[in-house]
Amino acid sequence: MHSERRVNYFVSNRASFIATIVLAASIGLMCGPLVAQSHKKPEKKPASKKPKEVPFETQLARHSPLDTVGIVNGTVIRYGDFMAIMSGYLKLFVARSKNDIVNDSLYSVIVDSAWDRAVNDIILEGAVAKRHLEMSDALVKDSLLANPPEYLRTQFVDSTGTFHPEFMRAGLNDPRNDTVVHIIIEGERERLETERLEQSVVPHAKTVSERDQEFLAWLRQEQRSARIIDRRLRFGLY
């Protein structure tokens, strides 16, 4: 059972998490896995007081990426996918705190945040499919061209400040950009499909606040009724 605080955290931070990854991809700054470690040799301390580092590479060596961390409504959460989500949250926390050491409490928050993200993604993707709200690559590209995010728009503006959608379309369709475009498309697809789902779930909301509250209530109900198997303890994540 997920708490209301975690549900609100997921919904409020989901867009910023996606935007961070997409922005990094769009400007060619996608980095490899980040391992939290101290720059100084740690002093010997009692095990209970030693900051817990996040040994992603070590854990990946011990477990297969195909190992099952959890199952939500019949959809498997693979270890490799779960660690990729954790890596994304780790980068955000490290960037915000300017500290690459993760203590026990923060480590638990990162694990829980990654779990909530994985569970909610599966619930939302299932609801999108059930309601036939999926968007094709072509539709996502059309949306990007009609309402380009600022980080993408600025790359196709000339010295006079004029935006050239034809250059942007050419860039999106250039096979040489397939890797970056795929990341951008997937992030935008997730955002757009979630918006369509919100409108489908709460079609008569009069305000944004009312829509958000009713959508959160719907999501909590979906979580309560979801068939969830949690195997995180088997992987030493706590």
N, CA and C of each residue as an Amber inpcrd file, in Angstrom:
protein
   714
   0.8510000  -1.1900000   0.0000000   0.0000000   0.0000000   0.0000000
   0.8830000   1.2350000   0.0000000   0.7130000   2.0950000  -0.9400000
   1.5180000   3.3120000  -1.0410000   0.8280000   4.4420000  -0.3100000
   1.6140000   5.2650000   0.3640000   1.0480000   6.3810000   1.1190000
   0.6480000   7.5070000   0.1820000  -0.2280000   8.3930000   0.6770000
  -0.6630000   9.5300000  -0.1330000   0.5080000  10.4300000  -0.4580000
   1.4560000  10.5370000   0.4850000   2.6120000  11.3970000   0.2310000
   3.4150000  10.8920000  -0.9520000   3.5910000   9.5690000  -1.0390000
   4.3570000   9.0200000  -2.1510000   3.6240000   9.2020000  -3.4670000
   2.3070000   9.0630000  -3.4480000   1.5230000   9.2680000  -4.6730000
   1.6830000  10.6920000  -5.1570000   1.5540000  11.6540000  -4.2390000
   1.7010000  13.0610000  -4.6260000   3.1090000  13.3530000  -5.1020000
   4.1110000  12.7390000  -4.4490000   5.4950000  12.9520000  -4.8710000
   5.6980000  12.4410000  -6.2890000   5.1450000  11.2710000  -6.5610000
   5.2860000  10.6870000  -7.9060000   4.6890000  11.5930000  -8.9620000
   3.4350000  12.0390000  -8.7390000   2.7450000  12.8480000  -9.7500000
   3.4170000  14.1940000  -9.9330000   3.8540000  14.8040000  -8.8460000
   4.4390000  16.1420000  -8.9450000   5.8350000  16.1280000  -9.5360000
   6.5790000  15.0150000  -9.3740000   7.9520000  14.9680000  -9.8490000
   8.1390000  14.1790000 -11.1300000   7.0990000  13.5020000 -11.5860000
   7.2170000  12.6620000 -12.7790000   7.6090000  13.4720000 -14.0040000
   6.9500000  14.6080000 -14.1920000   7.2390000  15.4400000 -15.3700000
   8.6490000  15.9880000 -15.3210000   9.1020000  16.4550000 -14.1410000
  10.4460000  17.0180000 -14.0440000  11.5000000  15.9510000 -14.2560000
  11.2180000  14.7230000 -13.8000000  12.1460000  13.6150000 -14.0030000
  12.2990000  13.3230000 -15.4900000  11.1700000  13.2450000 -16.1940000
  11.1950000  12.9900000 -17.6410000  11.9020000  14.1300000 -18.3640000
  11.5760000  15.3780000 -18.0030000  12.1670000  16.5410000 -18.6720000
  13.6710000  16.5670000 -18.5050000  14.1700000  16.1780000 -17.3150000
  15.6060000  16.1640000 -17.0750000  16.2990000  15.1820000 -18.0010000
  15.7420000  13.9800000 -18.1230000  16.3400000  12.9640000 -18.9890000
  16.2710000  13.3930000 -20.4470000  15.1260000  13.9090000 -20.8750000
  14.9470000  14.3120000 -22.2650000  15.8500000  15.4750000 -22.6260000
  15.9760000  16.4360000 -21.7210000  16.8370000  17.5860000 -21.9850000
  18.2820000  17.1400000 -22.1500000  18.7260000  16.2380000 -21.2960000
  20.0940000  15.7370000 -21.4020000  20.3070000  15.0400000 -22.7400000
  19.3100000  14.2880000 -23.1720000  19.4380000  13.5820000 -24.4490000
  19.4840000  14.5480000 -25.6030000  18.6510000  15.5770000 -25.5590000
  18.5300000  16.4860000 -26.6930000  19.7960000  17.2790000 -26.9520000
  20.6090000  17.4720000 -25.9250000  21.8390000  18.2400000 -26.1180000
  23.0760000  17.3500000 -26.0540000  22.8270000  16.0190000 -26.1380000
  23.9460000  15.0910000 -26.2420000  24.7450000  14.9270000 -24.9820000
  24.1040000  15.0490000 -23.8290000  24.8280000  14.9470000 -22.5810000
  24.4280000  13.7240000 -21.7720000  23.9580000  12.6740000 -22.4430000
  23.5640000  11.4700000 -21.7200000  24.8150000  10.8230000 -21.1210000
  24.8100000  10.6510000 -19.8370000  25.9800000  10.1370000 -19.1390000
  25.8100000   8.6610000 -18.8140000  26.9310000   7.9900000 -18.4900000
  26.8680000   6.6010000 -18.0680000  26.3980000   6.5170000 -16.6370000
  26.2250000   5.2690000 -16.1150000  25.7510000   5.0880000 -14.7540000
  26.6550000   5.8000000 -13.7650000  26.0540000   6.4450000 -12.8130000
  26.7820000   7.2040000 -11.8140000  26.8390000   6.4000000 -10.5390000
  28.0360000   6.1970000 -10.0270000  28.1820000   5.4370000  -8.7910000
  28.4980000   6.4080000  -7.6720000  27.6830000   6.3750000  -6.6190000
  27.9060000   7.2590000  -5.4810000  29.0890000   6.7420000  -4.6920000
  30.1010000   7.6020000  -4.5060000  31.2590000   7.1730000  -3.7460000
  31.9430000   8.3860000  -3.1390000  32.7150000   8.1670000  -2.1330000
  33.4180000   9.2450000  -1.4550000  34.7170000   9.5250000  -2.1820000
  35.1020000  10.8080000  -2.1950000  36.3730000  11.1910000  -2.8110000
  37.5210000  10.9950000  -1.8170000  37.1930000  10.8110000  -0.5440000
  38.2120000  10.6040000   0.4680000  38.0830000   9.1860000   1.0200000
  39.2060000   8.6360000   1.4330000  39.1680000   7.2970000   2.0060000
  38.4160000   7.3500000   3.3190000  37.3230000   6.6000000   3.4580000
  36.5110000   6.6910000   4.6670000  37.2440000   6.1510000   5.8790000
  37.0200000   6.7920000   7.0200000  37.5880000   6.3190000   8.2690000
  36.7990000   5.1150000   8.7440000  37.4480000   4.2720000   9.5350000
  36.7580000   3.1040000  10.0540000  35.7580000   3.5300000  11.1100000
  34.5100000   3.1460000  10.9270000  33.4410000   3.4810000  11.8500000
  32.5960000   2.2410000  12.0690000  31.8080000   2.2490000  13.1220000
  30.8840000   1.1300000  13.3220000  29.9720000   0.9780000  12.1120000
  29.6540000  -0.2660000  11.7780000  28.8610000  -0.5330000  10.5690000
  27.5480000   0.2340000  10.5640000  26.9370000   0.4130000  11.7120000
  25.6370000   1.0680000  11.7790000  25.7040000   2.5490000  11.4670000
  26.8920000   3.1490000  11.5800000  27.0180000   4.5890000  11.3620000
  27.6600000   4.9350000  10.0280000  28.1910000   3.9570000   9.3380000
  28.8660000   4.2250000   8.0750000  27.8640000   4.5880000   6.9910000
  28.0890000   5.6950000   6.2720000  27.1680000   6.0480000   5.1780000
  27.1010000   4.9170000   4.1690000  25.9080000   4.6430000   3.7060000
  25.7360000   3.5690000   2.7300000  25.9330000   4.1100000   1.3200000
  26.9710000   3.6500000   0.6610000  27.1690000   4.0190000  -0.7300000
  26.2290000   3.2060000  -1.6020000  26.0160000   3.6720000  -2.8120000
  25.0650000   2.9980000  -3.6990000  25.8580000   2.2430000  -4.7670000
  26.1450000   0.9660000  -4.5450000  27.0270000   0.2100000  -5.4490000
  26.2930000  -0.3620000  -6.6480000  25.8540000   0.5090000  -7.5660000
  25.0840000   0.0290000  -8.7100000  25.8650000  -0.9950000  -9.5320000
  27.1160000  -0.7050000  -9.8470000  27.8750000  -1.6120000 -10.6930000
  28.0860000  -2.9550000 -10.0000000  28.3350000  -2.9080000  -8.6790000
  28.5260000  -4.1420000  -7.9260000  27.2540000  -4.9650000  -7.9100000
  26.1120000  -4.2850000  -7.6860000  24.8420000  -4.9910000  -7.6390000
  24.5120000  -5.6010000  -9.0010000  24.7920000  -4.8530000 -10.0510000
  24.5130000  -5.3690000 -11.3860000  25.3550000  -6.6110000 -11.6810000
  26.5430000  -6.6600000 -11.0760000  27.4070000  -7.8190000 -11.2900000
  26.8670000  -9.0430000 -10.5530000  26.1540000  -8.8060000  -9.4510000
  25.6350000  -9.9210000  -8.6530000  24.3060000 -10.4390000  -9.1740000
  23.5380000  -9.6010000  -9.8410000  22.2020000  -9.9810000 -10.2750000
  22.0620000  -9.8220000 -11.7920000  21.2870000 -10.6950000 -12.3740000
  21.0080000 -10.5950000 -13.8060000  20.0100000  -9.4680000 -14.0510000
  20.1950000  -8.6970000 -15.1300000  19.2210000  -7.6460000 -15.4670000
  17.8200000  -8.1970000 -15.6860000  17.7180000  -9.5000000 -15.9580000
  16.4200000 -10.1060000 -16.2160000  15.7500000 -10.6490000 -14.9500000
  16.4430000 -10.5730000 -13.8110000  15.8450000 -11.0290000 -12.5540000
  14.5990000 -10.2020000 -12.2460000  13.6260000 -10.8350000 -11.5990000
  12.3520000 -10.1790000 -11.3040000  12.3730000  -9.5070000  -9.9360000
  12.2170000  -8.1800000  -9.9290000  12.1400000  -7.4120000  -8.6890000
  10.7020000  -7.3420000  -8.1920000   9.7610000  -7.3260000  -9.1070000
   8.3580000  -7.2480000  -8.7280000   7.4580000  -7.5510000  -9.9080000
   6.1800000  -7.7360000  -9.6140000   5.1760000  -7.9890000 -10.6470000
   3.9450000  -7.1480000 -10.3220000   3.4670000  -6.3980000 -11.3070000
   2.2960000  -5.5420000 -11.1320000   1.2630000  -5.8890000 -12.1990000
   0.1480000  -6.4000000 -11.7540000  -0.9290000  -6.7840000 -12.6780000
  -0.4180000  -7.6840000 -13.8010000   0.4990000  -8.5740000 -13.4560000
   1.0270000  -9.5140000 -14.4370000   2.2230000  -9.0110000 -15.2150000
   2.5630000  -7.7300000 -15.0770000   3.7230000  -7.1480000 -15.7750000
   4.9430000  -7.1930000 -14.8670000   6.0280000  -7.7630000 -15.3760000
   7.2340000  -7.9590000 -14.5760000   8.0960000  -6.6940000 -14.5400000
   8.6220000  -6.3710000 -13.3650000   9.6180000  -5.3120000 -13.2100000
  10.9730000  -6.0040000 -13.1440000  11.7850000  -5.8430000 -14.1770000
  13.0860000  -6.4940000 -14.2340000  14.1130000  -5.7110000 -13.4200000
  15.0950000  -6.4430000 -12.9250000  16.1360000  -5.8240000 -12.1010000
  16.8700000  -4.7180000 -12.8510000  17.2260000  -4.9960000 -14.1150000
  17.9500000  -3.9880000 -14.8900000  17.1510000  -2.7160000 -15.0720000
  15.8450000  -2.8540000 -15.3470000  14.9880000  -1.6780000 -15.5140000
  14.8500000  -0.9160000 -14.2030000  14.6870000  -1.6570000 -13.1010000
  14.5360000  -1.0210000 -11.8010000  15.7940000  -0.2420000 -11.4230000
  16.9650000  -0.8210000 -11.6770000  18.2110000  -0.1270000 -11.3470000
  18.4220000   1.0920000 -12.2340000  17.9140000   1.0460000 -13.4680000
  18.0110000   2.2060000 -14.3480000  17.1830000   3.3620000 -13.7870000
  15.9920000   3.0490000 -13.2530000  15.1630000   4.0860000 -12.6330000
  15.8610000   4.6260000 -11.3960000  16.4180000   3.7320000 -10.5730000
  17.1460000   4.1750000  -9.3790000  18.3180000   5.0720000  -9.7520000
  19.0170000   4.7240000 -10.8260000  20.1520000   5.5320000 -11.2690000
  19.7070000   6.9420000 -11.6310000  18.5330000   7.0350000 -12.2900000
  18.0090000   8.3560000 -12.6470000  17.7040000   9.1910000 -11.4230000
  17.0710000   8.5950000 -10.4180000  16.7700000   9.3260000  -9.1870000
  18.0470000   9.6760000  -8.4380000  19.0250000   8.7730000  -8.4420000
  20.2910000   9.0520000  -7.7820000  20.9560000  10.2900000  -8.3800000
  20.9450000  10.3670000  -9.7150000  21.5520000  11.5260000 -10.3770000
  20.8570000  12.8170000  -9.9670000  19.5240000  12.7720000  -9.8610000
  18.7810000  13.9640000  -9.4510000  19.1370000  14.3690000  -8.0340000
  19.1700000  13.4040000  -7.1230000  19.4860000  13.7160000  -5.7310000
  20.9100000  14.2440000  -5.5950000  21.8490000  13.6130000  -6.2940000
  23.2440000  14.0600000  -6.2240000  23.3860000  15.4610000  -6.7940000
  22.6980000  15.7290000  -7.9280000  22.7720000  17.0510000  -8.5500000
  22.2080000  18.1340000  -7.6340000  21.1360000  17.8090000  -6.9190000
  20.4990000  18.7960000  -6.0440000  21.2720000  19.0080000  -4.7590000
  21.8300000  17.9290000  -4.2100000  22.5070000  18.0190000  -2.9140000
  23.9940000  18.3300000  -3.0390000  24.5590000  18.1740000  -4.2520000
  25.9960000  18.3690000  -4.4760000  26.8210000  17.4260000  -3.6000000
  26.2810000  16.2800000  -3.2950000  26.9560000  15.3200000  -2.4270000
  26.7420000  13.9280000  -2.9940000  27.8350000  13.1930000  -3.2300000
  27.6940000  11.8740000  -3.8410000  27.6930000  10.7430000  -2.8140000
  27.5160000  11.0800000  -1.5470000  27.3670000  10.0670000  -0.5080000
  25.8970000   9.9590000  -0.1460000  25.3710000   8.7580000  -0.1420000
  23.9600000   8.5280000   0.1450000  23.8480000   7.7530000   1.4580000
  23.2390000   8.3730000   2.4790000  23.0890000   7.6760000   3.7550000
  21.9040000   6.7130000   3.7000000  21.7070000   5.9770000   4.7880000
  20.6790000   4.9400000   4.8060000  19.2850000   5.4990000   4.5260000
  18.9620000   6.6250000   5.1490000  17.6190000   7.1970000   4.9950000
  17.3640000   7.6260000   3.5600000  18.3440000   8.3180000   2.9680000
  18.1720000   8.7890000   1.6060000  18.1630000   7.6190000   0.6240000
  18.9640000   6.6180000   0.9080000  18.9840000   5.4260000   0.0510000
  17.5980000   4.7800000   0.0140000  16.9500000   4.6930000   1.1840000
  15.6040000   4.1140000   1.2550000  14.6140000   4.9540000   0.4640000
  14.7750000   6.2820000   0.5200000  13.8960000   7.1660000  -0.2480000
  14.0730000   6.9210000  -1.7450000  15.3230000   6.7430000  -2.1820000
  15.5900000   6.4980000  -3.6000000  14.9900000   5.1650000  -4.0390000
  15.1490000   4.1360000  -3.2080000  14.5740000   2.8270000  -3.5310000
  13.0550000   2.9270000  -3.6330000  12.4290000   3.5880000  -2.6490000
  10.9690000   3.7230000  -2.6460000  10.4760000   4.5600000  -3.8220000
  11.2210000   5.6160000  -4.1450000  10.8330000   6.4690000  -5.2660000
  10.8930000   5.6850000  -6.5780000  11.9480000   4.8800000  -6.7410000
  12.0770000   4.0650000  -7.9500000  10.9660000   3.0260000  -8.0180000
  10.6430000   2.4270000  -6.8840000   9.5730000   1.4300000  -6.8540000
   8.2270000   2.0620000  -7.2040000   7.9240000   3.1940000  -6.5740000
   6.6640000   3.8810000  -6.8610000   6.5710000   4.2690000  -8.3280000
   7.6900000   4.7140000  -8.8830000   7.7110000   5.0940000 -10.2990000
   7.4160000   3.8780000 -11.1800000   8.0720000   2.7570000 -10.8770000
   7.8750000   1.5500000 -11.6840000   6.4350000   1.0480000 -11.5860000
   5.8970000   1.0020000 -10.3760000   4.5320000   0.5210000 -10.1720000
   3.5340000   1.4380000 -10.8570000   3.6670000   2.7380000 -10.6470000
   2.7240000   3.6800000 -11.2290000   2.8120000   3.7220000 -12.7480000
   4.0040000   3.5830000 -13.2850000   4.1500000   3.5420000 -14.7450000
   3.3620000   2.3770000 -15.3360000   3.4540000   1.2260000 -14.6830000
   2.7330000   0.0530000 -15.1900000   1.2260000   0.2700000 -15.0870000
   0.7740000   0.8290000 -13.9740000  -0.6580000   1.0970000 -13.8010000
  -1.1540000   2.0840000 -14.8560000  -0.3890000   3.1590000 -15.0720000
  -0.7940000   4.1810000 -16.0360000  -0.7450000   3.6400000 -17.4680000
   0.3040000   2.8910000 -17.7910000   0.4030000   2.3320000 -19.1420000
  -0.7440000   1.3630000 -19.4090000  -1.1200000   0.5930000 -18.3920000
  -2.2410000  -0.3210000 -18.5560000  -3.5440000   0.4180000 -18.7810000
  -3.7400000   1.5280000 -18.0470000  -4.9610000   2.3210000 -18.1970000
  -5.0080000   2.9980000 -19.5590000  -3.8550000   3.4800000 -20.0360000
  -3.7870000   4.1140000 -21.3520000  -4.1650000   3.1140000 -22.4380000
  -3.6270000   1.8890000 -22.3390000  -3.9320000   0.8630000 -23.3330000
  -5.4020000   0.4480000 -23.2650000  -5.9230000   0.2830000 -22.0640000
  -7.3110000  -0.1420000 -21.8910000  -8.2880000   0.8720000 -22.4720000
  -7.9360000   2.1600000 -22.3700000  -8.8130000   3.2250000 -22.8650000
  -8.4570000   3.6390000 -24.2960000  -7.5090000   2.9400000 -24.9110000
  -7.1000000   3.2060000 -26.3020000  -6.6410000   4.6590000 -26.4820000
  -5.7350000   5.0820000 -25.6100000  -5.2370000   6.4610000 -25.6360000
  -3.7930000   6.5380000 -26.1240000  -3.2620000   5.4400000 -26.6730000
  -1.8780000   5.4350000 -27.1170000  -1.6410000   6.4420000 -28.2460000
  -0.4140000   6.9530000 -28.3130000  -0.0310000   7.8850000 -29.3660000
   1.1150000   7.2990000 -30.1730000   0.9930000   7.3430000 -31.4910000
   2.0420000   6.8410000 -32.3820000   3.2080000   7.8240000 -32.4250000
   4.3370000   7.3710000 -32.9730000   5.4960000   8.2690000 -33.1250000
   5.1240000   9.4930000 -33.9580000   4.3430000   9.2760000 -35.0170000
   3.9610000  10.3850000 -35.9020000   3.1470000  11.4320000 -35.1570000
   2.2140000  10.9910000 -34.3160000   1.3970000  11.9350000 -33.5520000
   2.2400000  12.7050000 -32.5350000   3.1880000  12.0020000 -31.9250000
   4.0590000  12.6630000 -30.9430000   4.9180000  13.7190000 -31.6330000
   5.4480000  13.3840000 -32.8150000   6.2650000  14.3470000 -33.5570000
   5.4230000  15.5570000 -33.9660000   4.1900000  15.3230000 -34.3940000
   3.3060000  16.4340000 -34.7590000   3.0680000  17.3430000 -33.5600000
   2.8980000  16.7410000 -32.3800000   2.6930000  17.5330000 -31.1670000
   3.9350000  18.3460000 -30.8300000   5.1040000  17.7350000 -30.9930000
   6.3570000  18.4490000 -30.7280000   6.5170000  19.6410000 -31.6610000
   6.1440000  19.4550000 -32.9120000   6.2740000  20.5380000 -33.8860000
   5.2540000  21.6480000 -33.6250000   4.0510000  21.2660000 -33.1960000
   3.0040000  22.2590000 -32.9370000   3.2830000  23.0320000 -31.6570000
   3.8080000  22.3510000 -30.6460000   4.0960000  22.9900000 -29.3570000
   5.4520000  22.5080000 -28.8490000   6.5290000  22.9560000 -29.4830000
   7.8580000  22.4520000 -29.0940000   8.2720000  22.9310000 -27.7080000
   8.7960000  22.0290000 -26.8760000   9.3330000  22.4440000 -25.5750000
  10.4440000  23.4600000 -25.7990000  10.6400000  24.3490000 -24.8470000
  11.6120000  25.4220000 -25.0160000  13.0210000  24.8830000 -25.2710000
  13.4070000  23.8130000 -24.5640000  14.7560000  23.2720000 -24.7290000
  14.9850000  22.7830000 -26.1600000  13.9110000  22.3500000 -26.8350000
  14.0280000  21.8580000 -28.2070000  13.8560000  22.9970000 -29.2100000
  12.9490000  23.8890000 -28.9190000  12.6550000  25.0110000 -29.8260000
  13.8810000  25.8870000 -30.0530000  14.6300000  26.1500000 -28.9820000
  15.7700000  27.0660000 -29.0850000  16.8480000  26.5560000 -30.0370000
  16.8650000  25.2500000 -30.2850000  17.8810000  24.6960000 -31.1890000
  17.5660000  24.9520000 -32.6590000  16.3490000  25.4290000 -32.9210000
  15.9410000  25.6650000 -34.3090000  15.4510000  27.1040000 -34.5040000
  16.0580000  28.0170000 -33.7590000  15.7610000  29.4470000 -33.8700000
  16.9720000  30.1440000 -34.4790000  16.7240000  31.0050000 -35.4930000
  17.8450000  31.6960000 -36.1250000  18.2020000  32.9580000 -35.3530000
  19.1550000  33.7260000 -35.8810000  19.6670000  34.9170000 -35.1820000
  18.6170000  36.0000000 -35.0000000  17.5300000  35.9470000 -35.7860000
  16.4680000  36.9600000 -35.6450000  15.3840000  36.5080000 -34.6670000
  15.5510000  35.2860000 -34.1240000  14.5590000  34.7780000 -33.1850000
  13.4180000  34.0300000 -33.8450000  13.5280000  33.7540000 -35.1380000
  12.4730000  33.0460000 -35.8650000  12.6460000  31.5380000 -35.7320000
  11.5840000  30.8780000 -35.3540000  11.5940000  29.4250000 -35.2090000
  11.3360000  28.7710000 -36.5660000  12.1200000  27.7490000 -36.9160000
  11.9940000  27.0690000 -38.1990000  11.5370000  25.6210000 -37.9720000
  10.2440000  25.3870000 -38.0020000   9.7350000  24.0200000 -37.7720000
  10.1970000  23.0350000 -38.8360000  10.4810000  23.5320000 -40.0500000
  10.9190000  22.6200000 -41.1030000  12.2860000  22.0120000 -40.7770000
  13.1530000  22.8150000 -40.1130000  14.4590000  22.2880000 -39.7040000
  14.2940000  21.2790000 -38.5650000  13.3700000  21.5830000 -37.6720000
  13.1210000  20.6740000 -36.5620000  12.5550000  19.3520000 -37.0620000
  11.6370000  19.4190000 -38.0230000  11.0670000  18.1940000 -38.5830000
  12.1660000  17.3620000 -39.2550000  13.0470000  18.0520000 -39.9910000
  14.1410000  17.3480000 -40.6620000  15.0520000  16.6750000 -39.6290000
  15.3030000  17.3780000 -38.5190000  16.1410000  16.8080000 -37.4640000
  15.5100000  15.5960000 -36.8180000  14.1910000  15.6660000 -36.5790000
  13.4860000  14.5400000 -35.9560000  13.4490000  13.3170000 -36.8660000
  13.4620000  13.5470000 -38.1910000  13.3570000  12.4520000 -39.1470000
  14.7010000  11.9820000 -39.6950000  15.7850000  12.6290000 -39.2740000
  17.1110000  12.2540000 -39.7480000  17.5640000  10.9740000 -39.0380000
  17.8250000   9.8950000 -39.7860000  18.2310000   8.6240000 -39.1690000
  19.4720000   8.7410000 -38.2810000  20.3240000   9.7320000 -38.5590000
  21.5300000   9.8990000 -37.7490000  21.2010000  10.3120000 -36.3220000
  19.9740000  10.8300000 -36.1230000  19.5610000  11.2820000 -34.7900000
  18.6510000  10.2830000 -34.0810000  18.5710000   9.0670000 -34.6100000
  17.5860000   8.1080000 -34.1030000  17.6910000   7.8710000 -32.6000000
  18.9030000   7.7380000 -32.0730000  19.0610000   7.4240000 -30.6490000
  18.5030000   8.5390000 -29.7660000  18.8940000   9.7750000 -30.0690000
  18.4230000  10.9160000 -29.2830000  16.9320000  11.1490000 -29.4940000
  16.4820000  11.0570000 -30.7440000  15.0660000  11.2860000 -31.0500000
  14.1900000  10.2620000 -30.3440000  14.6550000   9.0270000 -30.2660000
  13.8770000   7.9920000 -29.5820000  13.6350000   8.3710000 -28.1220000
  14.6660000   8.8790000 -27.4500000  14.5330000   9.2780000 -26.0430000
  13.5620000  10.4430000 -25.9130000  13.6840000  11.4190000 -26.8210000
  12.7890000  12.5770000 -26.7980000  11.3440000  12.1390000 -27.0390000
  11.1420000  11.2870000 -28.0360000   9.7950000  10.8230000 -28.3850000
   9.1640000  10.0590000 -27.2220000   9.9350000   9.1750000 -26.5930000
   9.3910000   8.3750000 -25.4900000   9.0050000   9.2530000 -24.3060000
   9.8250000  10.2510000 -23.9960000   9.4910000  11.1600000 -22.9010000
   8.2440000  11.9660000 -23.2020000   8.1430000  12.4700000 -24.4170000
   6.9830000  13.2660000 -24.8110000   5.7340000  12.3950000 -24.9120000
   5.8900000  11.1640000 -25.3930000   4.7480000  10.2540000 -25.4770000
   4.1600000   9.9960000 -24.0810000   5.0330000   9.7650000 -23.1220000
   4.5860000   9.5040000 -21.7530000   3.8210000  10.6990000 -21.2010000
   4.3360000  11.8900000 -21.4540000   3.6680000  13.1020000 -20.9570000
   2.2970000  13.2820000 -21.6090000   2.2510000  13.1230000 -22.9280000
   1.0000000  13.3370000 -23.6550000  -0.0430000  12.2690000 -23.3140000
   0.3880000  11.0190000 -23.2230000  -0.5620000   9.9600000 -22.8990000
  -1.0910000  10.1150000 -21.4830000  -0.2470000  10.5920000 -20.5660000
  -0.7230000  10.8380000 -19.2000000  -1.7490000  11.9620000 -19.1880000
  -1.5180000  13.0000000 -19.9790000  -2.4900000  14.0990000 -20.0720000
  -3.8200000  13.5980000 -20.6280000  -3.7540000  12.7590000 -21.6600000
  -4.9790000  12.2050000 -22.2460000  -5.7030000  11.3120000 -21.2410000
  -4.9380000  10.5780000 -20.4470000  -5.5400000   9.7200000 -19.4340000
  -6.2310000  10.5640000 -18.3620000  -5.5980000  11.6440000 -17.9400000
  -6.2070000  12.5300000 -16.9500000  -7.5320000  13.0840000 -17.4630000
  -7.5420000  13.4870000 -18.7180000  -8.7760000  14.0310000 -19.2980000
  -9.8570000  12.9630000 -19.4100000  -9.4410000  11.7190000 -19.6510000
 -10.3970000  10.6230000 -19.7500000 -10.9530000  10.2450000 -18.3850000
 -10.0840000  10.2240000 -17.3830000 -10.5000000   9.8420000 -16.0320000
 -11.3380000  10.9390000 -15.3870000 -10.9420000  12.1900000 -15.6130000
 -11.6350000  13.3350000 -14.9910000 -12.0950000  14.2870000 -16.1030000
 -13.1290000  13.9290000 -16.8470000 -13.5340000  14.7260000 -18.0130000
 -14.2630000  16.0250000 -17.6720000 -14.8040000  16.1190000 -16.4660000
 -15.6420000  17.2700000 -16.1480000 -15.0530000  18.1790000 -15.0720000
 -13.7620000  18.0590000 -14.8230000 -13.1210000  18.9200000 -13.8280000
 -13.1790000  20.3750000 -14.2790000 -13.5020000  21.2710000 -13.3480000
 -13.6350000  22.6810000 -13.6820000 -12.3160000  23.4460000 -13.5340000
 -11.4300000  22.9250000 -12.7070000 -10.1450000  23.5820000 -12.5000000
  -9.0310000  22.5490000 -12.5510000  -7.8040000  23.0310000 -12.7340000
  -6.6450000  22.1400000 -12.7440000  -6.5000000  21.4580000 -11.3960000
  -6.7230000  22.2160000 -10.3230000  -6.6150000  21.6580000  -8.9780000
  -7.6220000  20.5280000  -8.7700000  -8.8410000  20.7460000  -9.2250000
  -9.8720000  19.7180000  -9.0880000  -9.5120000  18.4790000  -9.8940000
  -8.9880000  18.6910000 -11.0920000  -8.5860000  17.5610000 -11.9340000
  -7.4790000  16.7570000 -11.2670000  -6.4660000  17.4670000 -10.7260000
  -5.3420000  16.7860000 -10.0840000  -5.7940000  15.9740000  -8.8800000
  -6.6650000  16.5480000  -8.0660000  -7.1430000  15.8590000  -6.8700000
  -7.9390000  14.6080000  -7.2330000  -8.8110000  14.7220000  -8.2200000
  -9.6260000  13.5710000  -8.6140000  -8.7760000  12.5040000  -9.2940000
  -7.7720000  12.9320000 -10.0500000  -6.8930000  11.9630000 -10.7010000
  -6.0610000  11.2130000  -9.6630000  -5.5850000  11.9150000  -8.6400000
  -4.8290000  11.2720000  -7.5660000  -5.6970000  10.2600000  -6.8230000
  -6.9530000  10.6210000  -6.6020000  -7.8750000   9.7030000  -5.9340000
  -8.0680000   8.4450000  -6.7890000  -8.1900000   8.6300000  -8.0880000
  -8.3300000   7.4910000  -8.9990000  -7.0790000   6.6170000  -8.9620000
  -5.8950000   7.2550000  -8.9800000  -4.6450000   6.5130000  -8.9830000
  -4.4730000   5.7200000  -7.6920000  -4.8280000   6.2970000  -6.5530000
  -4.7470000   5.5860000  -5.2840000  -5.6460000   4.3500000  -5.3030000
  -6.8410000   4.4940000  -5.8780000  -7.7490000   3.3660000  -5.9620000
  -7.1740000   2.2660000  -6.8630000  -6.5500000   2.6720000  -7.9650000
  -5.9220000   1.6960000  -8.8570000  -4.7850000   0.9630000  -8.1530000
  -4.0360000   1.6660000  -7.3200000  -2.9490000   1.0420000  -6.5680000
  -3.4900000   0.0210000  -5.5760000  -4.5780000   0.3840000  -4.8980000
  -5.1620000  -0.5290000  -3.9070000  -5.6830000  -1.8130000  -4.5560000
  -6.1980000  -1.6940000  -5.7680000  -6.7770000  -2.8620000  -6.4270000
  -5.7680000  -3.6200000  -7.2990000  -4.5690000  -3.0600000  -7.4540000
  -3.5510000  -3.7110000  -8.2870000  -3.0300000  -4.9840000  -7.6210000
  -2.6740000  -5.9620000  -8.4330000  -2.0590000  -7.1950000  -7.9420000
  -0.5410000  -6.9970000  -7.9710000   0.0370000  -6.7700000  -6.7970000
   1.4520000  -6.3970000  -6.7040000   2.2370000  -7.4320000  -5.9020000
   3.3300000  -7.9070000  -6.4900000   4.2690000  -8.7970000  -5.8030000
   5.5960000  -8.0440000  -5.6920000   6.0450000  -7.8280000  -4.4540000
   7.2500000  -7.0370000  -4.1930000   8.3630000  -7.9720000  -3.7160000
   9.4470000  -8.0640000  -4.5050000  10.5690000  -8.9320000  -4.1550000
  11.8570000  -8.1530000  -3.8990000  11.7370000  -6.8830000  -3.5590000
  12.9310000  -6.0590000  -3.3810000  13.8430000  -6.5790000  -2.2900000
  13.2850000  -7.1420000  -1.2250000  14.1180000  -7.6220000  -0.1170000
  15.0960000  -8.7070000  -0.5550000  14.7410000  -9.4490000  -1.5910000
  15.6240000 -10.5020000  -2.0670000  16.9050000  -9.9530000  -2.6980000
  16.8590000  -8.6700000  -3.0530000  18.0130000  -8.0650000  -3.7320000
  18.8390000  -7.1770000  -2.7970000  18.5350000  -7.2160000  -1.5090000
  19.3060000  -6.4390000  -0.5470000  19.1450000  -4.9400000  -0.7200000
  17.9610000  -4.5140000  -1.1690000  17.7420000  -3.0960000  -1.4150000
  17.3560000  -2.3340000  -0.1550000  17.2400000  -3.0550000   0.9660000
  16.9480000  -2.3960000   2.2510000  17.8980000  -2.9500000   3.3000000
